[in-house]
Amino acid sequence: MAGSSQASRSWFSRVLQRVRPAAPITVGVDLMLMQPGGANGGVKPLVYSFLAEIARTHGRSFRYVVFAQPELAPEITAFLRPCDELVCATQPSTLNPQLPARRSLGEGGSTLNPPPNVASAKAGQPSTSHLSVLYAPFGRSPLIRPGLPTVSLIVDLLHRDLPEALPPEEVHYRHEWFQQLATSATFFQCISHYTASRLQLHNAVPPARCFVTHIPVHQRLATDAIGTAESPIAGPFFFYPANSWPHKNHEALLAAYQRYRSAASAEAWPLVLTGYPDARMQSLATHATSLGLGGHVHFLGHVDDAHFRALWRAAGALVYPSRHEGFGIPLLEAMSFRCPIIAANTTSLPEVGGDACLYVDPNDVASLASALTRIASDAALRAALVQRGTERLAEFSLSREAAKLADCLVRAAGRS
């Protein structure tokens, strides 16, 4: 009887384990390098949108502990839940503030949820002992520890593929930490197949440790929560939303626009640029004036999502002559606003744009100027590109891409 009773208890225990909900996976999210506003590029809408989508679709499976600067609290609490925790921590002095934080076009606005638990990290490194897995959207993280599974986001390998776009010391720094990361991270989230292929080539990372998630975060601009605004510039105009990093190729665009404007004269569309208003962006504005383009090229700085949406609605075409991209969020944004696209024929952009873009060599100013002329003067071409863009956009799903990240977090935590 005793043996039978013990066997019954063992069977009952196994049944309880199957029907009792598993404790949520505690995901540490290192956002200590994230800045307010648009300085970090597209990493911000990527991370905010993916975390919010995972919370919405897999809410009971995950609990977030986000490490971030205090100034980010208003942004982050917009998508965290009462079960989550925000640890206010300052950026460690050992980390280079120029880590590859790329591609933001505005802030992901959403309805405020009840605030999560907010704590402040004590002096020294924040504790990670309670984490199941670490998510590192800036790739490297001072929170990486032996025995703590880590999923690192890789947005590009600019330092290997276009090193002249970075200061030499930054190239050296990134080279070192990519080498370290190749052995310390459990999995790598790559934002395109192109980026994954470059990581595997340059750092000998096995394909089994890489997974690809595209970045369909354009839907954040469709929500009523971001408010309403009027476009500060009347359309149609050419639109280039990009920070002033050298690889974004603003100088070639300005040279091409000067050629286009000289030929088109009074019929020329204006050129509108948005992006973080740093010293280099100011230098570009001065350069545009020296080319005789003052009053025709509009530098609007970083704009909020309401004004960003208004600009998209007024734009005549997106022009995206970047020399290097890990993905290219603006291409999907343009498609969602039925805006034709001129794009560089390099790196990840054909993977994203498919047949919905008029492609150009970003290093060929004459070709770029010709594309500006064709788009502005050919309504049939614009309509064809818009139709292809609508069809292309249907192939991208935030829920599907976020589910890939959720699945990898589960596998890294040893729950699958």
C-alpha positions in Angstrom: 0.0 0.0 0.0 2.8 2.4 0.9 4.5 1.8 -2.5 1.1 2.3 -4.2 0.5 5.6 -2.3 4.0 6.8 -3.2 3.4 6.0 -6.9 0.1 7.9 -6.8 1.7 11.0 -5.3 4.5 10.8 -7.9 1.9 10.5 -10.7 -0.1 13.4 -9.3 3.0 15.6 -9.0 3.8 15.0 -12.7 0.2 15.9 -13.7 0.4 19.1 -11.6 3.7 20.0 -13.4 2.0 19.7 -16.8 -1.1 21.7 -15.9 0.4 24.3 -13.6 1.5 27.4 -15.5 5.3 27.6 -15.7 6.9 30.6 -13.9 7.5 33.4 -16.4 10.9 33.7 -18.0 12.6 36.8 -16.5 14.3 38.7 -19.4 16.8 41.3 -18.5 16.9 44.0 -21.2 20.0 46.2 -21.3 19.0 49.6 -22.6 21.7 51.6 -20.7 23.0 53.0 -24.0 19.6 54.1 -25.2 19.2 57.9 -25.3 16.0 60.0 -25.2 14.9 61.3 -28.7 16.3 59.9 -31.9 20.0 59.7 -31.3 20.1 55.9 -31.3 18.5 55.4 -34.7 16.2 52.5 -35.5 17.2 50.5 -32.5 14.6 52.4 -30.5 11.4 51.6 -32.5 12.8 48.1 -33.1 13.2 47.3 -29.4 10.1 49.1 -28.1 7.9 47.5 -30.8 9.2 44.0 -30.4 9.0 44.1 -26.5 5.5 45.5 -26.6 4.4 42.9 -29.2 5.8 40.0 -27.2 4.1 41.3 -24.0 0.8 41.5 -26.0 1.0 38.0 -27.5 3.1 36.1 -25.0 2.3 38.1 -21.9 2.2 35.4 -19.3 5.4 33.7 -20.5 7.8 36.6 -20.0 8.6 39.2 -17.3 10.9 42.1 -18.2 13.6 43.7 -16.1 14.8 46.7 -18.1 18.0 48.5 -17.2 18.0 52.0 -18.5 18.9 55.6 -17.8 16.4 57.5 -15.6 15.6 59.9 -18.4 14.1 57.0 -20.4 11.5 56.1 -17.8 8.6 58.0 -19.5 9.2 56.2 -22.8 9.8 52.7 -21.4 6.9 52.7 -18.9 4.6 53.1 -22.0 5.0 49.4 -22.8 5.9 47.8 -19.5 3.3 46.1 -17.4 2.8 45.9 -13.6 4.7 42.6 -13.5 7.8 44.2 -15.1 10.6 46.1 -13.5 12.5 49.2 -14.6 16.0 49.5 -13.0 17.3 53.0 -13.4 21.0 52.6 -14.1 23.6 54.9 -15.6 25.7 53.9 -18.5 28.9 52.2 -17.3 32.0 54.2 -18.1 33.7 51.1 -19.5 31.3 51.1 -22.5 31.9 53.2 -25.6 28.9 55.4 -26.1 29.3 55.1 -29.9 28.2 51.4 -30.1 26.3 50.7 -33.3 22.9 52.1 -32.3 21.2 52.5 -35.6 18.2 53.7 -37.5 15.5 55.4 -35.5 12.9 57.6 -37.2 10.8 58.6 -34.2 9.6 57.4 -30.9 7.3 54.5 -30.5 4.2 56.0 -28.9 1.5 53.9 -27.2 -1.1 54.2 -24.6 0.3 54.3 -21.1 -0.1 51.1 -19.1 0.0 51.0 -15.3 3.6 51.8 -14.3 5.9 48.9 -13.6 8.0 48.6 -10.6 10.8 51.1 -10.7 14.0 50.7 -8.8 17.5 52.3 -8.9 20.6 50.3 -9.2 23.0 50.5 -6.3 26.6 51.6 -6.8 28.4 49.2 -9.1 26.9 46.8 -11.6 23.2 46.0 -11.4 22.4 42.5 -10.1 21.6 39.8 -12.7 21.2 36.8 -10.4 17.5 36.8 -10.8 17.5 36.8 -14.6 16.6 33.8 -16.8 18.1 35.3 -20.0 19.7 38.6 -21.0 18.6 40.5 -24.1 21.2 42.9 -25.4 19.8 45.2 -28.1 23.2 47.0 -28.4 25.0 43.7 -29.0 27.6 43.8 -26.2 26.5 44.4 -22.6 28.3 44.8 -19.2 25.6 42.5 -17.8 26.9 39.5 -19.7 28.0 36.9 -17.2 29.2 33.3 -17.4 26.2 31.0 -17.1 23.7 33.8 -18.1 22.2 33.0 -21.5 22.4 36.0 -23.8 20.6 37.0 -27.0 22.5 39.8 -28.7 21.0 42.0 -31.4 23.3 42.7 -34.4 22.1 45.5 -36.7 25.1 45.7 -39.0 28.8 45.1 -39.5 29.6 48.6 -40.7 33.1 48.5 -39.2 34.0 45.5 -41.5 32.1 46.4 -44.6 32.5 50.1 -44.8 35.2 51.0 -42.2 35.8 54.5 -43.8 32.4 55.6 -42.4 33.7 55.3 -38.9 36.7 56.9 -36.9 39.6 54.4 -36.8 39.4 54.0 -33.0 35.7 53.1 -33.4 36.5 50.5 -36.0 39.1 49.0 -33.6 36.7 49.1 -30.7 33.9 47.3 -32.6 36.3 44.7 -34.0 37.4 43.8 -30.5 33.9 43.6 -29.0 32.5 41.6 -31.9 35.3 39.1 -31.4 34.4 38.8 -27.7 30.7 38.6 -28.5 31.2 35.8 -31.0 32.2 33.5 -28.1 30.0 34.9 -25.3 26.5 35.3 -26.8 24.2 32.3 -26.9 22.2 33.5 -29.9 22.4 36.4 -32.4 19.3 38.3 -33.6 20.1 39.7 -37.0 17.8 42.2 -38.7 18.3 40.8 -42.3 19.7 37.8 -44.0 22.4 40.1 -45.3 23.5 41.0 -41.8 23.4 37.4 -40.7 25.7 36.5 -43.7 28.2 39.2 -42.8 28.3 38.1 -39.1 28.9 34.5 -40.2 31.6 35.6 -42.7 33.5 38.0 -40.5 33.2 36.4 -37.1 32.8 32.7 -38.0 29.5 32.5 -36.0 27.7 29.2 -36.9 24.4 29.7 -38.6 22.7 27.7 -35.8 23.4 30.6 -33.4 21.9 33.2 -35.7 18.2 33.9 -36.4 16.8 36.7 -38.6 14.0 39.0 -37.7 13.0 41.7 -40.1 11.8 45.0 -38.6 8.2 45.7 -39.6 7.6 48.5 -37.1 5.8 50.8 -39.5 2.5 50.2 -37.9 3.4 52.3 -34.9 2.7 55.3 -37.0 -0.9 54.1 -37.7 -2.1 54.4 -34.1 -4.2 57.3 -32.9 -2.2 57.4 -29.7 0.6 59.4 -31.4 -1.8 62.4 -31.9 -2.3 64.5 -35.0 -0.2 67.2 -36.7 0.2 69.1 -39.9 3.2 68.6 -42.2 5.5 71.6 -41.9 6.3 71.4 -45.6 3.7 71.2 -48.3 4.0 68.2 -50.7 5.1 66.7 -52.9 8.7 66.6 -51.8 11.6 64.1 -51.7 11.9 62.8 -48.2 15.0 61.3 -46.5 14.6 60.4 -42.8 18.1 59.5 -41.6 20.6 60.5 -39.0 23.7 62.2 -40.3 26.1 59.2 -40.0 28.5 59.3 -42.9 27.3 56.1 -44.5 23.9 57.6 -44.9 25.4 59.5 -47.9 23.8 62.9 -47.5 26.6 64.6 -49.5 25.9 62.5 -52.6 22.2 63.2 -52.2 22.8 67.0 -52.0 25.0 66.9 -55.1 22.4 64.9 -57.0 19.6 67.1 -55.8 21.5 70.2 -57.0 21.8 68.6 -60.5 18.1 67.7 -60.5 17.0 71.1 -59.4 19.1 72.9 -62.0 17.4 70.8 -64.7 13.9 70.9 -63.3 13.9 74.6 -62.4 10.5 75.8 -61.1 9.0 72.3 -61.3 11.5 70.8 -58.9 10.3 69.2 -55.7 11.8 70.3 -52.4 14.0 68.0 -50.4 13.1 67.3 -46.7 15.5 65.8 -44.3 14.9 64.6 -40.8 17.3 63.2 -38.2 19.0 63.9 -34.9 20.3 67.6 -35.1 23.9 67.0 -34.2 26.9 69.0 -35.3 27.3 67.0 -38.5 23.7 67.6 -39.5 24.3 71.3 -39.0 27.4 71.0 -41.2 25.3 69.4 -43.9 22.8 72.3 -43.7 25.7 74.7 -44.2 26.9 72.6 -47.1 23.5 72.7 -48.7 23.5 76.5 -48.5 26.9 76.6 -50.2 25.5 74.6 -53.1 22.8 77.3 -53.6 20.1 75.0 -52.1 19.0 77.2 -49.2 15.3 77.4 -49.1 14.9 74.3 -51.1 16.4 71.7 -48.7 14.6 71.6 -45.4 16.4 70.3 -42.3 13.8 69.5 -39.7 15.8 67.7 -37.0 14.3 64.9 -35.0 10.5 65.1 -35.2 7.9 63.3 -33.0 5.7 60.5 -34.5 2.7 62.8 -35.1 4.8 65.2 -37.3 6.7 62.2 -38.8 3.4 60.7 -40.0 2.2 64.0 -41.4 5.5 64.2 -43.4 5.0 60.8 -44.8 1.4 61.6 -45.9 2.6 64.7 -47.7 5.8 63.2 -49.3 6.0 62.7 -53.0 8.8 60.0 -52.8 11.3 58.5 -50.4 14.9 58.8 -51.5 17.2 56.4 -49.6 20.8 56.6 -51.0 22.5 55.0 -48.0 25.7 53.2 -48.7 25.2 50.6 -46.0 22.2 49.3 -44.2 21.4 46.4 -41.9 17.7 46.6 -42.8 16.0 49.8 -43.9 12.9 50.7 -41.9 12.0 53.7 -44.0 11.3 51.5 -47.0 8.5 49.8 -45.2 7.2 53.1 -43.8 7.1 54.5 -47.4 5.2 51.4 -48.6 2.7 51.8 -45.8 2.0 55.4 -46.8 1.8 54.6 -50.5 5.0 56.5 -51.2 7.2 55.5 -54.2 10.8 54.7 -53.4 14.3 55.5 -54.7 16.8 53.3 -52.9 20.4 52.3 -53.1 21.1 48.9 -54.7 23.4 47.8 -51.8 23.6 45.7 -48.7 20.1 44.8 -47.2 18.0 47.2 -49.2 17.1 44.9 -52.1 16.2 42.2 -49.6 13.7 44.6 -48.0 12.5 46.5 -51.1 12.1 43.6 -53.5 10.7 44.9 -56.8 9.0 47.9 -55.2 12.0 50.4 -55.6 13.7 52.3 -58.2 17.3 51.3 -57.4 20.4 53.4 -58.0 24.1 53.1 -57.3 24.6 55.3 -54.2 28.1 56.3 -55.4 26.8 57.5 -58.8 25.6 61.1 -58.4 24.4 61.3 -62.0 22.4 58.1 -61.6 20.8 59.4 -58.4 19.9 62.8 -60.1 18.4 60.9 -63.0 16.2 58.9 -60.6 15.0 62.1 -58.9 14.0 63.4 -62.3 12.2 60.2 -63.3 10.2 59.9 -60.2 9.1 63.5 -60.1 8.1 63.5 -63.8 6.6 60.1 -64.4 3.2 59.6 -62.6 2.9 56.1 -64.1 6.2 55.0 -62.7 5.2 56.3 -59.3 1.8 54.5 -59.4 3.5 51.2 -60.4 6.0 51.5 -57.5 3.2 52.2 -55.1 1.3 49.2 -56.2 4.3 46.9 -55.9 5.0 48.4 -52.5 1.5 47.6 -51.3 2.0 44.0 -52.4 5.5 43.8 -50.9 4.4 45.2 -47.5 1.9 42.3 -47.1 4.9 40.0 -46.7 6.0 41.6 -43.4 4.4 40.9 -40.0 5.5 42.3 -36.7 3.7 39.5 -34.8 5.6 36.8 -36.8 9.0 38.5 -36.4 8.5 39.2 -32.6 7.5 35.5 -32.2 10.9 34.5 -33.5 12.6 36.6 -30.8 10.2 35.2 -28.2 11.0 31.6 -29.3 14.7 32.3 -29.1 14.5 33.8 -25.6 12.7 30.6 -24.5 15.3 28.4 -26.1 18.2 30.4 -24.6 16.6 30.2 -21.2 16.4 26.4 -21.5 12.6 26.2 -21.5 12.2 24.3 -24.8 
